[in-house]
Every structure is written in structure tokens, then in C-alpha cells.
């Protein structure tokens, strides 16, 4: 059984993808290192969608890590409860994409996996992949090649800068307070900040879409990440509906789509 693990800066997402097509995804907020306790580990290893016999079988945890979370510590705790399990930290060399960038080994593994999943869904057509989290990455994939892109601060990250600019500017708890695209223009300070955050980000994504693909009309924009759902309504205002595809677990889907021979080689190495 393969457990796909996506470790970001604020949360850990785990997913199982069964042959029957049934899948399950869990999301756990990353705790401070000294708070990695029994409950946290139990939440990672308990899969109610699996039968008792499936739970007893070995898991292979395929881990994509971009944040600084001490996964090795969690791995040690999981081993105490499930000594039959094995662990694999994924690297760029396992991603079956051509790479037209200066240093492929320095590209975030989450960006590559999201690009892989999007390409499998879209085929050889050109793609723009937007992953909206702590950072927002905007990446180009065409001709089965990852071509790089742009990185900018995510919505919550941008929001934290306002009180630093002036004590009169409030801190916006974006994920907690924001429920829909803001009315424009903003009629108070908070709404004005919302407008700057939201429409500034939407405009940036649209700009890169048009700049990267100035003459192509069949480019699909794949949107993923913890804040991806917030951006869908705004993007629908500036791009046609058929050009936008929202997949909240695109990185996990990329892990699931890694070649079977890669898994076989890994499993053989464990024997």
C-alpha cells in the first residue's frame, strides 16, 4: 500500500489511492517540533477507509518534503507502531519529466509532482500550474518539459506584511476571515487590503498566463494548494471557465502517478 505524503510549510497532507478508484486524503496542521505527540502520529497512521488486513500489510510512505518539518522524527515514531513500513524521500530524479531549468535538483519537489500530475491529465498540451500556499508558484509545462516559472509570496504571507508597514494597517487572518472574492473598490481599510491581496494575486497569475503563452489559446491552468479554492472565483472573472481546472491534491496525485517500475525498484531494494 502506497501512502503519498506532501509536507509543506504549514500542513502535512497524506493520501491513499486504491485500485478501486477510492481515495482518501487527510490534512494535519504541522505542530511545533516539541509537540509531535502520540495523537499527531496516530492521526497519520489511522486509515478508516482500509480493511483490517490492509492495515496490517506494509505501507510504503512516499514523501515529498519542501518545508523544514522534522519528518525523520515522525518516521521514527511511526516505525515504533508499524515496524513493517518503509519510507522513501522523493527526489527530482524520480520525476518522469524533462527539465529545462538551470538546476533541476534545486526545484521544489512539490512543483515537479504537481506538474507531472497536470501533464498526465492534459497530455502534451501546454499547461500553467499554480500552487497557492505559503508561497504561490506559477510553473510552465509544455512538450513534456518542466520549464520553470515564478514564485511569489502566498496570500497569508503577504497579509503579514501590512502591520509591519504601518501600525494602522490590521493583520488579516486570511484563511479564517476570507470567504469570497472581495467587493471592489474597498470601502474601508480591511476591504482595501483584501482587494490588494486578492486582485493583485489574480492579476499576477493572469499576467504570467498571457506572458508565457502569448499566442496559444488552448492552455489549461491547473490550480492547487491550500488557498487555491479562494482564487477560483477571481480567476473565472479574467479567464474562461474551460481554461481553469481546480485540483486541491495535485501533488499527491503526482506521487500516485510515479512510474510503477520506480516503485518496483524501490521495493526490491528493501528486500
Secondary structure, DSSP 4 states (H G I P E B T S, - for coil): -EEEEEE-SSEEEEEEE-TTS-EEEEEEEPPPGGG--HHHHHHHH--TTS-HHHHHSPPEEEEEE-S---HHHHHHHHHHH-TT-EEEE--GGGS-SEE-SS-GGGS-HHHHHHHHHHHHHHTTS-EEEEEESSEEEEEEEETTEEEEEEEEE-HHHHHTTHHHH-TTSPPP-HHHH--SPPPSS-SSHHHHHHHHHHHHHHHHHHHHHHHHTSS-S-PEEEEESTTHHHHHHHHHHHS-GGGEEE-TTHHHHHHHTS-HHHHHHHHHHH-
